[in-house]
Amino acid sequence: MIYTFFYFTNKKTHLLITKKVYPLLPLSYAFVATSFWLLMFYAGRMNFVLDRIISAWPSALVIIYSLAALLFWLPVFRKNSSLSFLHSLPLFLLPFFNMLIKRYKHKIVDHDYIISLVKIYTAGVVVYIIAIAFLIMIKWLLSRTILLKHHKA
């Protein structure tokens, strides 16, 4: 729906999204995953992950699955934007499904839980927008330096 809105309202926006943003989605996914794991190592939270989260086997599968996002640094995986979308979809839907399971088991979901879920999704969108903007800036800077070197030679 948003895609068709941008397509019909402004063709320049449509071209910007399809030519500049879509090809960067796998790279931004790998960048965000790498940043997350580097932050976990740097902050010393790996003990928390190893002791509390990996102790349950479903959580261990989620951790291993999230580590697989690092594979999108490789050009083989990076070529296909839909592959990164399909890989990120279960991680994106996990909190929502957790809410549905709580609703099914307890017949009620706390208002605070829904607010927390909205905050998580909002923070995720902001993080990915910042990552895409950062990667576009890096790509632009690299293209400028390559062009300057090419013109000097």
N, C-alpha and C positions, 0 to 999 in steps of 0.2 A: 504494500500500500504506500509506504513512504517512498519506495523506489519509483513507483509510477507517478507519484506526486512530483518528485524531482525531475523525472524524465519529461513530463509534459509542461512543467512550468519554466524550466530553464535548461536548455540543451547544453550550455557551458558547464553547469553543475553536474549534469549527467555524464559528460565527457570527463570531467575532473574525477568523479567517483570511479568510473569504469576504467580509466587509463592510469590514474595515479594511486587510488586508494585500494582497490581490489587486489592488484598484484602484491601489495604490501601486507595483506592480511596474514598470510602464513608466517612472514618474517616478524610481524608485530606479535603474533601468538608465541613464537619462539622467544622473542625478546622479553615479553612479560613473564613467561615461565622461567627463563633464566634469571631475571631480576628477582622473582619470588624466591627461587632456591638460593641465590647468592645472599639475599636478605636473611633467609633462615640460617645459613651458615655464619654470616657475619654477626647476627644478633645472638648467636649461641642457642637458638631454639631447636636445634636438631635433637637434643636430649628429650625435649617435649614431644617431638614427632616420633622418636624411636620408642619412648616409654609409654606414651598415652595413646597415640593415634594408630601406630602400626600393630599394637597388641591385638586388635580385632582384625580378623582376616578381610572383611569387606573394606575396611579403611586402608589396609595394606594394598589392596588392589587399586584403590583410588590413587594412592601415592605413586604406585608404579605406573599407572596410567597417566598421571600428570607429569611424571618424569619423561614419558614418551613424547611429550610436547617439544622436548629439546631436539628431537630428530628433525624438526622443521628448519633447523639451521642448514641442513644438508640440501643441496640444490634439487636432488631427486624428489624430495617431499615438498619442497617450497614451490615447485612449478604449478601445483594444482591448489587453487584457493578453496575449492569445495572440499578437498581432503582435510584441510585444517579446520574448516567449519564443522565437518562431520566429527572430527576428533574432539573439538571443543564443546560440541553440543551436550554430551552426557555430563561433563563437568558443569556446564551452565545450568542444566536442568536438575542437577542433584539437590540443591536446596529446595526447589519447588516440589520435587517428589517426596522429599523428607517431610515437607509441610502436609502433603496429601496423606502420607502414611500416619502422621500424628492425628490428622483429622479423622481418618478411618478408625484408628485405635481408640482415641479418646473422645470422639464425636465433637470436639471443639478445638479450636486453635487460638492461642492467646493473641490478643491484639498486638502486644509487644513483639511477638515472633514475626508477625506480618510486617510490622514497621522495620524490624531488623532485616528481613528479607529484601524489602524495597531499598534499604540503605546499602546492602551488599550488591545488589544489581546496579544501583546508581554508581557506586564506587567502581565497579567493574567497567561500566561504560566510560567513565571518566579516565580510568587507567588506560584503556585501549585507545581512546581519542588522543591522549597525551603521547602514547607510544607511536601511534601512526604519525602524528605531527612531528615527533622527534625523528622518526625514520625518513620522513619526507625532507626534513631540514638536512639531515646527514646526506641523503641522496643528492640534494641540490648542491651542498657544499662540495661533495666529491666531484660532481659533474663540472662545477665551476673551476676547481683546481686542475682537473684534467684538461679542460678547455684552455685555461691559461697556460699550462705547460705545453699544450699542442701549438698554440699561437706563438709562443716564444721560440719554439724549435724551428 
